[in-house]
Every structure is written in C-alpha cells, then in structure tokens.
Amino acid sequence: MNTQRIGAIFEKDLKEFRKNMMLLMMPVIPIFLAIMYSRMGEGELPVFLLYLIVGATYSAVTTSGMMTMMAEENEKKTLRGLIQSPASLADILIGKSLVVGLFTFISLVISLAILGNDEFLAFQPIVGLILLFLFFLLLGIGIGLFTKSVANTSAYIMPVMFLFGFTPMIEFLNLGEDSIAIKIADYFPIMQMIDMHETNSWTAIGIVAIWVIAAAIFTFICLKKVSTDN
Amino acid sequence: MENAIQVSGLRKTFGQQVAIEDVSFNVKKGEIFGLLGPSGSGKTTTIKILTGELKQTTGDVHVLDTDASSFDSTQFKSKIGILSDNSSLYERLTVYDNLKLFCKLYDAPLERIDVILEEVNLKNDRNKVVSKLSKGMKQRILLAKALVHQPELVFLDEPTSALDPGNVIHIHRGLQKLNEAGTTIFLTTHDMEEATKLCDRVAFLDNGKIQELGNPDELRFKYSTHDFHIETTMNEKLVLENDSKNADQIRDLIAAGKVKSIQSDKPTLGDVFLQLTGKELV
C-alpha cells in the first residue's frame, strides 16, 4: 500500500464524482427520505424506519456509488490503466472507497440529523454501522468489477436495494410470522442491526460480521477474475 | 548488447485455439523493435504477455531482467510504459488532471507534464476536458500517459493510428528523440513506412508464428529480385534482370539519352510480407 497512490486515486475519483450527476444525486435520496419521514408525525420514529434510512444510504450511496465507479472504469477500460500502473489493487480500492465513504458519511450524518435521532451515538451501533458500511462497500466493489457497463449496474442495484437496503419493508408484504421468507430475511444485515438496537445483542453484530466476510470472499473472487483476462 | 526482452518458445492458447505458437525473439536495450502482422496474427496477445496482462501457456519470457511471474511487481511496472488498444482516459477530467494522476501513480515529478505535452504537441490544450478533444488528440494524450514517467521500455500498440500526417511526423520525431535518450521501444504497426523509418529490427508475425526477423533495409534487400526498373523518355517501362547480359542494353539506353529514371528493385516491407505469407499487411 502506498499513501501517495491512494491519495492520487482519491483526488481523481473525487473530481469524477463531483462531475457525475448520476453519482451526485445518490446521496440526496436518503436525505430526501429523511425529510419525508421527519414530517410523518410527532414523537420518535420506529427503529425500523431509522434503519430504512441507513439501508437506503448504504445501498444508494455506498453500493451504488462504488458499483457505478467500478463499472465505469471497466466500461471505459480505464481500470486496466490503473492496474498496469504501480498502484496495487489495494491502493485503487482504498482510494475509491475513501470517496464513497466520504459521501456516505455526509449523507448519513445529514439524514440522521434531520431525523433528530442520537441513538446511533453509542459504541455498539457505531461498530454495527461500520460493519454494515463494509458489507455494502464490498458488495459494490464485487458487483462493479463483475459488471461490464454502467447501464448494467441498474439491473444489479435494484435487488441489492430491496434485499439488503430495504429489508424491513418485507413486513409490509403481510407474509405472516411463520413465512420462510420472513425467517430468512431476519438474518439479513439490516434486520440484525434492528435486533441489535432493540436487544443490545452482540450476536447480531457477529452475524453482520459474517455477512462482511461473505461479501469479502465474493469481492476477492471478482478481483481475481478482473486482474487478468487469461 | 544486453537484451531488454527475451522470449523463448512462447506459446499461448485460448481453449483449443492457438494464438501464439513457438515464438522466440530478443529485443536489445536501446533498440526500436517492430512487430508487424495483420489483424489476428497475435501481435496484441504478444504485447499483453510481455506486459503481464496475459499469462503465457508455455515458454520463457523475461522483460528488463524480470521473469514473467513477477510482472505484477511495482518495481517492474514503474520501468515500463504501455500504449495499447486497452488504453483509455478519464473523459470528464482535463488533460492535465489525467497526466497528473499518472505522474503521482508512477512517482514522477509534475514538471514532466508540460515537457511531455510539448513533445506530443498538446501544450496549449492542457486545461481542456478530454471528452471535448478529437480522436487524434486523445491518442497523443495516451502516448503522453505512457511516457510521462520516462520508462526504460515502452510498448506501443499502433501508436500513430488515428493521427493526421503532421502529427505522425511530430510523434515520430518524439519517439526517435526518446530512443536516442536510451529508451527501448517495442511497437506494433500496420504502417510499413513507419516501421521502415523507425525500427532497427522488425519481426513478421502471421498465424501466431514469426515468419521473418531482421533489419528493415536488410530484409528489403534480401527479398529483392535486384531487377532494374527503367522508365524511358517514351514512358516505356522496362524490367531488366540484374545480369551482365543486360549491361549493354542499359548502357545504350543511357548513351542515347532515353532513360527518364532507373532504379533497382527494392520491395516495401509490405511486399516482403506478401512474399512470405501471401497476405496483405492490413
């Protein structure tokens, strides 16, 4: 790893992010949702709605942003130029992740500030939010590497958003408590975070960590595939 | 002279398809070496193997004393520059920002940007957004990107394609200057004039095999019929064998003032390739 190279990629991607309207609009989505929810009525918002905002931020900004940036590098063949340079894959991915992380952080902080909720300002939720960020980031890198064009990313972002970002919405499908879909969804990262929030359980954090490891393995496989075209 | 590139028994297959078959050649340090061949002959595959983008199926490949297994090392990547059909630019960024990125990635001083932009005739366009530039200008920025860190060895895949004649001359001068400064250049081209003008040695690649290798002038001489081509003042075209029995006829034509032009047969590299493979170099 080389800080100068990471810095160079961060600087380049920050400039690109600021000039890409599609990417720039993504951090606005959770903020817009937060404004809507904050006007829904008096009193505290239910926890699942808070995590819906978190899920929207991570899927729309982190995963979608990373996926779009990687897919664009693939589509325009610029990723090959970076790989051919002395920058390591770690330098490239960290540089990009810092840009996505910055915009995710700004979007999340503004959204939560609008909702006026300070329950996230504790050690356990922060650890959970960091793990959740890593999960969505790795998912974005992996799918982005795998995706050959920006147009294709929209086909992948929808399942990611609905499966992992908006998992609590499954409640609205009235599937019943015993539904196998509900039981599976309960193990999804956002649902585990809601469980952690309500029970202070570290087991939930452990399950989210397993999701992070699974996303890391998926990303590693995609990286191996893209690093050479033998 | 030391070798910059050593290739021995190189073979590359994609499934059942053989792309390169038993290719061996050396490129000396400080040399301009041209790999010539029609589309699909294996030129790009060879460059990809030499730059670590592809792994060979069998054979030994050494570039700048580095074995192919270490082509992904930072040290190796710092010593080479690549302009290939895969090279691309960040279209939303300016020319300067694109080169600044690669200066920083290669740990080269930022002062190099203006020097290299001067060499590719783009100094006045440094603050223009890449998406607004012509294809030829983009090609020149790609060349600048490949050279900005002053590599020891440069791989150029069709470096002057899409350039107008004026800029081709400018780029040729730049490459010759670069070579005089000690940089080894490995290039592929379809342009036979370019190969003849720039290359110290060329190799003809066809169906994944090297058909011939040597100095362009020597190859042209080797494959010449050595016949005399005479154009008379009556616009008559005569082809006479380079044989003593024709000496009197040539002398008589000259003595009678009937010779408009006379030259010995000297095929182009394209003609040589045609003789060797029966194919046009397109």
Chai-1 contact restraints between the chains, C-beta under 6 A:
chainA,res_idxA,chainB,res_idxB,connection_type,confidence,min_distance_angstrom,max_distance_angstrom,comment,restraint_id
A,R5,B,L105,contact,1.0,0.0,6.0,A-B,restraint_1
A,A8,B,L101,contact,1.0,0.0,6.0,A-B,restraint_2
A,A8,B,K104,contact,1.0,0.0,6.0,A-B,restraint_3
A,A8,B,L105,contact,1.0,0.0,6.0,A-B,restraint_4
A,K12,B,L101,contact,1.0,0.0,6.0,A-B,restraint_5
A,K15,B,L93,contact,1.0,0.0,6.0,A-B,restraint_6
A,E16,B,R92,contact,1.0,0.0,6.0,A-B,restraint_7
A,K19,B,R92,contact,1.0,0.0,6.0,A-B,restraint_8
A,K76,B,S88,contact,1.0,0.0,6.0,A-B,restraint_9
A,K77,B,N86,contact,1.0,0.0,6.0,A-B,restraint_10
A,K77,B,S88,contact,1.0,0.0,6.0,A-B,restraint_11
A,T78,B,S88,contact,1.0,0.0,6.0,A-B,restraint_12
A,R80,B,N86,contact,1.0,0.0,6.0,A-B,restraint_13
A,Q84,B,I82,contact,1.0,0.0,6.0,A-B,restraint_14
A,S85,B,L105,contact,1.0,0.0,6.0,A-B,restraint_15
A,P86,B,T74,contact,1.0,0.0,6.0,A-B,restraint_16
A,P86,B,K77,contact,1.0,0.0,6.0,A-B,restraint_17
A,P86,B,S78,contact,1.0,0.0,6.0,A-B,restraint_18
A,A87,B,L105,contact,1.0,0.0,6.0,A-B,restraint_19
A,N230,B,L54,contact,1.0,0.0,6.0,A-B,restraint_20
A,N230,B,K55,contact,1.0,0.0,6.0,A-B,restraint_21
